[in-house]
Amino acid sequence: MTSELIVIGGATGTGKTGLSLAVAELLRAQGRDAEIVNADAMQFYRGMDIGTAKLPPEQRRGIPHHLFDVLDVTEPATVAWYQPLARETITAIIDRGAVPILVGGSGLYIASVVFDLQFPGRDPEVRAELERELEEWGAGMLYKRLREFDPEAAARIDPKNGRRVVRALEVIRVTGEKFSAQLPEQDAWWRPTTMVLAEMPREELVPILDARVVTMWRDGLVGETAELLEEGLVESSTAGKAIGYAQAACQLRGELSEADAIAQAQLLTRKYSRRQVSWFRRYDTAVRVRGDDPWAANLVIEHFER
């Protein structure tokens, strides 16, 4: 069955953005319009530009981009919110006769769109109890509990992301099943899809990630964070946990020196990248390319048109 949707996923720093633009331009050269849909959770936020490596509008080559800058930093980003919005956006693109290209590194957000991911196990009382425990004991204690109950789910979740730890424990409590068991299988596409993964050897990727963090500080991440704090950015929010912004906020409060803030952001970025690689490894039928390969876009189009 001919694909209707192109997905370009992968770890941060692997060239997804450049590849998506190249694919869209190649399609346009062939007489087909293409539009890009964001699947990076932190790029949903207005004002979070430097720290998320968000492509400025003037660099988007005239290609329509969707679901960027759709939330204030005070609003939560959730998969349950994103799934119907992304699917509606993609459907509208297809109805216009264009090719949607879903791009990002937030694996669960991508999975929620392309597979039949449900959102079971919600109970306000259980969640309230877990959130009280989170506030009293911290994310580390709850993460330890999750690791005992469901090691597979724990391996995919940042130990410091209390919101996601609470959600996983809520599902376990309510359903009596592992949270990892709720994740979608890769054999039932929502729409016929060409899944592409941008990859790079670890020894090449790490220096790129470290350099990217230094560049963000040079380009004004601390100043951008100061503005967002004035707009209501808080540490406990979804946006406030973003790597780079959290460390810049600590620097502004005098809790970290600039050198320590950069080093911590580099370390967390490397860890996050490793988790992303682990997540996307499950897609054994995906087309794997180097994002910086000049022939990668041609390969993507070749698979899309099969």
Secondary structure, 3 states (H helix, E strand, C coil): CCCCEEEEEECCCCCHHHHHHHHHHHHHHCCCCEEEEECCHHHHECCCCCCCCCCCHHHCCCCCEECCCCECCCCCCCHHHHHHHHHHHHHHHHHCCCEEEEECCCHHHHHHHHECCCCCCCCHHHHHHHHHHHHHHCHHHHHHHHHHHCHHHHHCCCCCCHHHHHHHHHHHHHHCCCHHHHCCCCCCECCCEEEEEECCCHHHHHHHHHHHHHHHHHCCHHHHHHHHHHCCCCCCCCHHHCCCHHHHHHHHCCCCCHHHHHHHHHHHHHHHHHHHHHHHCCCCCCEEECCCCCCHHHHHHHHHCC
